[in-house]
Amino acid sequence: VSFVDHNSYTLTYCRFGTTGTPGDIGAVIVPHDAPGFSHSKGTVNMADELLFELEFDGCRVPRENILLDGAAFAKLISVYNAERLGSIARMLGSANAAFNEALDYAKTRRQFGREIGEFQGIQWMLAEMKVKLDAAQLMTYRAASNAGDGLPNRLETSLAKVYTAQAAKEICDDAIQIMGANGYTKEYPLAHRYAEVRGGSIYGGTLQIHKNMIARELLGQKRSRDAKPSS
Ligand SMILES: Cc1cc2nc3c(=O)[nH]c(=O)nc-3n(C[C@H](O)[C@H](O)[C@H](O)COP(=O)(O)OP(=O)(O)OC[C@H]3O[C@@H](n4cnc5c(N)ncnc54)[C@H](O)[C@@H]3O)c2cc1C
């Protein structure tokens, strides 16, 4: 879990029932000074941010800290789509910045007596990056604008997430390639941008989980076939 050292509370999803289905799941606000709550010192991730493990050992909180007590999973997850869309927009911003940096570099870096932007190999990379960037932007904006005053649609959010996460990785990777050894150093921001967008394929639901959700929606299935009730 990220940003634990900046927060005094953690919103924790937990089971209220024993049916072993998502219907058991509700949410509790756990203050970080609650008895039985602790967290690790944090591990540095690729993007130089800290990730923490949380431990709940007989943790007790007042009854009023119960936000939703079971049968609330659908509600919790639908709100989560708004948070997901925010992280998709963040990936889009990083990919956009990487594209612009590579574009500027291609216009100024000279090799073999000409700007590298005159080589077709570089031109096609830039063209493909722009196609992916615009497609990701349109999918993200569609999910956001269709939300109107409400919450983003589950399918549109997952579609935007899968495409943008993949496109952002490829755009950052191509930007590094265009900038050669400079792109690979930490003097330039691309290594950090790549590390940052890489996490987006994992947090907020991994790409595999989002593909499961897209397929479930397309096939009209309520639950994943491989989801087994916990014992
Ligand atoms: C930068 C970052 C920030 C994070 N911040 C938070 C946070 O603030 N709060 C929070 O609660 N969590 C946070 N997380 C945790 C994140 O939500 C989990 O890492 C994520 O849900 C994946 O869980 P896992 O790491 O245990 O991987 P696992 O669930 O162990 O998955 C391992 C691999 O198996 C695949 N897999 C698992 N199940 C299936 C399936 N049914 N079908 C197909 N493939 C499957 C996964 O896609 C993945 O490739 C953060 C993670 C990162 C990287």
Ligand as a Chemical Component Dictionary entry (heavy atoms), coordinates in Angstrom:
data_LIG
# 
_chem_comp.id                   LIG 
_chem_comp.type                 NON-POLYMER 
_chem_comp.pdbx_formal_charge   0 
_chem_comp.three_letter_code    LIG 
# 
loop_
_chem_comp_atom.comp_id 
_chem_comp_atom.atom_id 
_chem_comp_atom.alt_atom_id 
_chem_comp_atom.type_symbol 
_chem_comp_atom.charge 
_chem_comp_atom.model_Cartn_x 
_chem_comp_atom.model_Cartn_y 
_chem_comp_atom.model_Cartn_z 
_chem_comp_atom.pdbx_ordinal 
LIG C1  C1  C 0 2.915  1.386   -7.028  1  
LIG C2  C2  C 0 1.866  0.585   -6.296  2  
LIG C3  C3  C 0 1.001  1.225   -5.419  3  
LIG C4  C4  C 0 0.020  0.504   -4.732  4  
LIG N1  N1  N 0 -0.800 1.169   -3.867  5  
LIG C5  C5  C 0 -1.774 0.488   -3.224  6  
LIG C6  C6  C 0 -2.660 1.152   -2.323  7  
LIG O1  O1  O 0 -2.544 2.365   -2.103  8  
LIG N2  N2  N 0 -3.617 0.422   -1.695  9  
LIG C7  C7  C 0 -3.747 -0.924  -1.910  10 
LIG O2  O2  O 0 -4.645 -1.541  -1.336  11 
LIG N3  N3  N 0 -2.916 -1.578  -2.728  12 
LIG C8  C8  C 0 -1.928 -0.912  -3.392  13 
LIG N4  N4  N 0 -1.085 -1.585  -4.231  14 
LIG C9  C9  C 0 -1.193 -3.053  -4.312  15 
LIG C10 C10 C 0 -1.864 -3.495  -5.588  16 
LIG O3  O3  O 0 -3.244 -3.233  -5.544  17 
LIG C11 C11 C 0 -1.562 -4.995  -5.779  18 
LIG O4  O4  O 0 -0.166 -5.105  -6.008  19 
LIG C12 C12 C 0 -2.336 -5.579  -6.949  20 
LIG O5  O5  O 0 -3.714 -5.683  -6.643  21 
LIG C13 C13 C 0 -1.828 -6.975  -7.339  22 
LIG O6  O6  O 0 -1.762 -7.800  -6.219  23 
LIG P1  P1  P 0 -0.396 -8.613  -5.939  24 
LIG O7  O7  O 0 0.755  -7.668  -6.028  25 
LIG O8  O8  O 0 -0.606 -9.362  -4.681  26 
LIG O9  O9  O 0 -0.261 -9.606  -7.169  27 
LIG P2  P2  P 0 -0.950 -11.057 -7.284  28 
LIG O10 O10 O 0 -2.405 -10.964 -6.998  29 
LIG O11 O11 O 0 -0.124 -12.029 -6.505  30 
LIG O12 O12 O 0 -0.762 -11.330 -8.828  31 
LIG C14 C14 C 0 0.466  -11.837 -9.387  32 
LIG C15 C15 C 0 0.233  -12.056 -10.876 33 
LIG O13 O13 O 0 -0.826 -13.026 -11.074 34 
LIG C16 C16 C 0 -1.842 -12.468 -11.890 35 
LIG N5  N5  N 0 -3.157 -12.953 -11.471 36 
LIG C17 C17 C 0 -3.650 -13.025 -10.206 37 
LIG N6  N6  N 0 -4.918 -13.460 -10.223 38 
LIG C18 C18 C 0 -5.240 -13.662 -11.527 39 
LIG C19 C19 C 0 -6.421 -14.103 -12.212 40 
LIG N7  N7  N 0 -7.545 -14.415 -11.547 41 
LIG N8  N8  N 0 -6.387 -14.194 -13.569 42 
LIG C20 C20 C 0 -5.255 -13.873 -14.251 43 
LIG N9  N9  N 0 -4.103 -13.461 -13.659 44 
LIG C21 C21 C 0 -4.107 -13.344 -12.326 45 
LIG C22 C22 C 0 -1.723 -10.960 -11.701 46 
LIG O14 O14 O 0 -2.277 -10.249 -12.795 47 
LIG C23 C23 C 0 -0.218 -10.771 -11.601 48 
LIG O15 O15 O 0 0.350  -10.729 -12.891 49 
LIG C24 C24 C 0 -0.089 -0.892  -4.932  50 
LIG C25 C25 C 0 0.783  -1.540  -5.831  51 
LIG C26 C26 C 0 1.738  -0.822  -6.510  52 
LIG C27 C27 C 0 2.662  -1.538  -7.474  53 
# 
loop_
_chem_comp_bond.comp_id 
_chem_comp_bond.atom_id_1 
_chem_comp_bond.atom_id_2 
_chem_comp_bond.value_order 
_chem_comp_bond.pdbx_ordinal 
LIG C1  C2  SING 1  
LIG C2  C3  SING 2  
LIG C2  C26 DOUB 3  
LIG C3  C4  DOUB 4  
LIG C4  N1  SING 5  
LIG C4  C24 SING 6  
LIG N1  C5  DOUB 7  
LIG C5  C6  SING 8  
LIG C5  C8  SING 9  
LIG C6  O1  DOUB 10 
LIG C6  N2  SING 11 
LIG N2  C7  SING 12 
LIG C7  O2  DOUB 13 
LIG C7  N3  SING 14 
LIG N3  C8  DOUB 15 
LIG C8  N4  SING 16 
LIG N4  C9  SING 17 
LIG N4  C24 SING 18 
LIG C9  C10 SING 19 
LIG C10 O3  SING 20 
LIG C10 C11 SING 21 
LIG C11 O4  SING 22 
LIG C11 C12 SING 23 
LIG C12 O5  SING 24 
LIG C12 C13 SING 25 
LIG C13 O6  SING 26 
LIG O6  P1  SING 27 
LIG P1  O7  DOUB 28 
LIG P1  O8  SING 29 
LIG P1  O9  SING 30 
LIG O9  P2  SING 31 
LIG P2  O10 DOUB 32 
LIG P2  O11 SING 33 
LIG P2  O12 SING 34 
LIG O12 C14 SING 35 
LIG C14 C15 SING 36 
LIG C15 O13 SING 37 
LIG C15 C23 SING 38 
LIG O13 C16 SING 39 
LIG C16 N5  SING 40 
LIG C16 C22 SING 41 
LIG N5  C17 SING 42 
LIG N5  C21 SING 43 
LIG C17 N6  DOUB 44 
LIG N6  C18 SING 45 
LIG C18 C19 SING 46 
LIG C18 C21 DOUB 47 
LIG C19 N7  SING 48 
LIG C19 N8  DOUB 49 
LIG N8  C20 SING 50 
LIG C20 N9  DOUB 51 
LIG N9  C21 SING 52 
LIG C22 O14 SING 53 
LIG C22 C23 SING 54 
LIG C23 O15 SING 55 
LIG C24 C25 DOUB 56 
LIG C25 C26 SING 57 
LIG C26 C27 SING 58 
# 
